Amino acid sequence: MTVGYAFSHETVFADLRLAAMKREREPSSKAYRQDRFENTERAAKETIEAEQRARREKTKRLKELRLAQQSGQGPTTK
């Protein structure tokens, strides 16, 4: 029983390897690699900018909250 299970297990992995070998490969042209690099760079830059905006907004909200607490008022709601 264990042998049959092991055999089918190996067969499944052999089928997966064969499917991976037959799968169409990504183009490896210089233009494609450059485009992919630029897309990655742009995504990273957008992520960094979004994090910076979020940090500035949080700082602004905390500053407003602190000022409101110092003046004895409740937090302002927008």
Secondary structure, 3 states (H helix, E strand, C coil): CHHHHHHHHHHHHHHHHHHHHHCCCCCCCHHHHHHHHHHHHHHHHHHHHHHHHHHHHHHHHHHHHHHHHHCCCCCCCC
